[in-house]
Amino acid sequence: MAYEIVVVGALDTNCYLFYCAGSHACAIIDPGAEPGKIFAAVASLELKPALILNTHGHVDHIGANRDMKEKYGVPLYLHAADVPMLKVTEHVELSLLLGARDSPAPDHLLVDGDAIAVGSETLRVIHTPGHTPGSVGFLGAGVVFSGDTLFCGGVGRTDLEGGSWKDLDKSIREKLFVLPGETVVLPGHGPWTTVEQEKLSNPFFT
């Protein structure tokens, strides 16, 4: 199991290239902006994109979905609850800033507990509503891609449409904090952390 971080766009979104070291099959997680930068990283690592995964439907995480689809012709995965967010024209100023394009409809709808194969590796879907109704995390071997649910020293906003502090708090406590403490948390923005570190020092939970 291996991954590469490509920081994209004005909001410094973490786009992750999760890949199988043997086959170089790759999942592109949250291509939010700067498609050329993502293409270059894929080419540099000689990866073979197999699918696109969105942790949620906010424009800074889906803004380059269409570019990825047009370049690689691979399926897009998103939770059904966030499908209404895929029209970036509803966020004109931010979309222009990010160079975002309306996303194609997902080819597959993510469901809690789904197992997604990436070469010989597997990611398990964890539904973590709160930041958005359809927010999900992707759990691999010793890592979890948490989207904008949990950050190093912080949590996702709940004051945007569809956000819920009650749901976010429950998702983090019951879905993420139950993972082994050494699990590496790879968030949608900012540096990585661990489950143990956030349980001990995240100001929203201490």
VMD Tcl script that draws the C-alpha trace (Angstrom):
set ca {
  {0.00 0.00 0.00}
  {1.35 3.40 -0.98}
  {0.09 6.92 -1.52}
  {1.22 10.30 -2.80}
  {-0.15 13.69 -1.70}
  {-0.76 16.36 -4.33}
  {-1.78 19.68 -2.75}
  {-4.05 21.53 -5.17}
  {-5.94 24.79 -5.50}
  {-6.27 28.01 -3.55}
  {-7.64 26.14 -0.51}
  {-4.69 23.71 -0.42}
  {-6.80 20.61 -0.81}
  {-5.00 17.31 -0.31}
  {-5.58 15.16 -3.37}
  {-4.28 11.64 -2.70}
  {-3.04 9.07 -5.17}
  {-3.60 5.77 -3.37}
  {-1.97 2.94 -5.26}
  {-0.97 -0.70 -5.29}
  {2.83 -0.85 -5.30}
  {2.78 -4.06 -7.33}
  {0.37 -3.27 -10.16}
  {0.50 0.56 -9.92}
  {-3.32 0.59 -10.06}
  {-4.38 3.90 -8.55}
  {-7.37 5.57 -6.91}
  {-7.45 9.36 -7.29}
  {-8.99 10.69 -4.07}
  {-10.49 14.21 -4.11}
  {-9.13 15.81 -7.30}
  {-10.24 19.30 -6.33}
  {-8.29 21.55 -8.70}
  {-5.15 21.89 -10.84}
  {-5.69 18.79 -12.99}
  {-2.36 19.29 -14.75}
  {-0.55 18.95 -11.43}
  {-2.39 15.69 -10.72}
  {-1.70 14.37 -14.23}
  {2.00 15.12 -13.77}
  {2.16 13.24 -10.46}
  {0.38 10.23 -11.97}
  {2.80 10.18 -14.89}
  {5.87 10.67 -12.67}
  {4.94 7.66 -10.53}
  {3.90 5.64 -13.61}
  {0.51 4.97 -12.07}
  {-2.53 3.44 -13.77}
  {-5.67 5.27 -12.59}
  {-8.54 2.85 -11.98}
  {-11.12 5.00 -10.22}
  {-11.90 8.41 -8.71}
  {-13.07 8.64 -5.10}
  {-14.67 11.70 -3.48}
  {-14.79 11.96 0.30}
  {-17.60 14.52 -0.10}
  {-19.15 16.86 -2.62}
  {-17.68 20.29 -1.82}
  {-16.28 22.09 -4.85}
  {-12.67 22.13 -3.59}
  {-12.74 18.32 -3.56}
  {-14.60 17.60 -6.80}
  {-13.55 20.49 -9.05}
  {-11.32 18.38 -11.31}
  {-13.49 15.24 -11.42}
  {-14.47 15.96 -15.01}
  {-10.82 16.42 -16.05}
  {-9.90 13.07 -14.49}
  {-12.83 11.35 -16.22}
  {-11.94 12.84 -19.59}
  {-8.26 11.95 -19.25}
  {-8.50 8.43 -17.83}
  {-12.06 7.23 -18.54}
  {-12.42 5.65 -15.09}
  {-15.50 5.39 -12.82}
  {-16.35 8.01 -10.21}
  {-17.50 7.07 -6.70}
  {-19.47 9.34 -4.31}
  {-22.04 8.90 -1.56}
  {-25.63 9.45 -2.74}
  {-26.33 12.14 -0.14}
  {-23.75 14.48 -1.72}
  {-24.78 14.07 -5.36}
  {-26.77 17.36 -5.28}
  {-23.49 19.23 -4.60}
  {-21.86 18.37 -7.92}
  {-23.00 21.52 -9.75}
  {-20.08 23.85 -9.08}
  {-21.93 26.72 -10.78}
  {-23.81 27.11 -7.51}
  {-20.54 28.40 -5.98}
  {-19.46 30.73 -8.77}
  {-16.73 32.78 -7.06}
  {-15.00 29.80 -5.45}
  {-15.39 27.75 -8.63}
  {-13.71 30.47 -10.68}
  {-10.91 30.73 -8.12}
  {-10.31 26.97 -8.30}
  {-10.91 26.60 -12.03}
  {-13.56 24.03 -11.10}
  {-15.93 22.38 -13.57}
  {-19.27 20.70 -12.94}
  {-18.65 17.08 -12.05}
  {-20.10 14.17 -13.99}
  {-22.64 12.09 -12.11}
  {-21.07 9.27 -10.10}
  {-20.85 5.87 -11.70}
  {-21.09 4.17 -8.30}
  {-22.75 5.31 -5.07}
  {-20.72 4.65 -1.95}
  {-22.29 2.79 0.96}
  {-20.93 2.36 4.47}
  {-18.90 -0.83 4.67}
  {-18.20 -1.11 0.94}
  {-14.86 -2.68 0.05}
  {-13.16 -1.03 -2.93}
  {-10.36 -2.89 -4.67}
  {-7.36 -0.94 -5.95}
  {-5.09 -3.52 -7.50}
  {-4.34 -5.94 -4.69}
  {-5.16 -3.32 -2.05}
  {-8.55 -2.60 -0.52}
  {-10.18 0.52 0.90}
  {-13.22 0.22 3.17}
  {-15.84 2.96 3.10}
  {-16.75 4.59 6.41}
  {-19.80 6.89 6.24}
  {-19.04 9.91 8.45}
  {-21.85 12.48 8.05}
  {-21.56 15.87 9.69}
  {-19.40 18.08 7.48}
  {-21.78 17.06 4.70}
  {-24.54 14.43 4.76}
  {-22.57 12.16 2.43}
  {-19.07 12.56 3.85}
  {-17.09 9.35 3.91}
  {-13.65 8.16 4.93}
  {-11.59 5.48 3.20}
  {-9.83 3.01 5.50}
  {-6.76 1.19 4.25}
  {-4.03 -0.77 6.01}
  {-3.08 1.51 8.90}
  {-4.39 4.72 7.30}
  {-7.71 6.49 6.94}
  {-8.41 9.20 4.37}
  {-10.73 11.34 6.48}
  {-11.77 14.06 4.04}
  {-12.92 17.18 5.90}
  {-14.33 15.26 8.87}
  {-11.22 15.19 11.08}
  {-8.06 17.30 10.82}
  {-4.85 17.57 12.80}
  {-6.08 19.58 15.76}
  {-9.45 20.36 14.24}
  {-12.69 19.18 12.67}
  {-14.70 20.02 9.58}
  {-17.07 22.97 9.43}
  {-20.71 22.29 10.19}
  {-22.10 25.76 9.40}
  {-22.44 25.08 5.66}
  {-25.59 23.67 4.04}
  {-26.20 20.11 5.19}
  {-23.70 20.35 8.04}
  {-24.50 19.02 11.52}
  {-22.32 19.22 14.63}
  {-24.33 16.44 16.26}
  {-23.68 14.13 13.31}
  {-20.01 15.13 13.03}
  {-19.36 14.53 16.72}
  {-21.00 11.12 16.50}
  {-19.10 10.20 13.32}
  {-15.73 11.05 14.83}
  {-16.38 9.37 18.17}
  {-18.06 6.23 16.82}
  {-16.38 5.74 13.43}
  {-12.86 7.23 13.65}
  {-11.89 7.25 17.33}
  {-12.63 3.51 17.54}
  {-9.84 2.76 15.06}
  {-6.44 1.67 16.44}
  {-4.57 4.61 17.96}
  {-1.65 4.26 15.57}
  {-3.92 4.65 12.52}
  {-2.60 7.50 10.37}
  {-5.27 10.11 9.60}
  {-4.85 11.71 6.16}
  {-7.19 14.71 6.06}
  {-8.57 16.80 3.23}
  {-6.41 19.78 4.22}
  {-3.27 20.20 6.31}
  {-0.82 17.72 7.83}
  {-1.39 14.11 8.75}
  {-2.03 13.03 12.32}
  {-2.99 9.85 14.18}
  {-6.17 8.69 15.87}
  {-4.39 8.59 19.22}
  {-3.05 12.13 18.86}
  {-6.50 13.50 18.09}
  {-8.16 11.62 20.95}
  {-5.61 13.07 23.35}
  {-5.18 16.63 22.09}
  {-7.88 17.68 19.64}
  {-9.47 20.72 21.35}
  {-12.95 19.73 20.19}
  {-12.78 16.53 22.23}
  {-10.58 17.32 25.24}
}
mol new
graphics top color blue
foreach p $ca { graphics top sphere $p radius 0.5 }
foreach p [lrange $ca 0 end-1] q [lrange $ca 1 end] { graphics top cylinder $p $q radius 0.2 }
display resetview
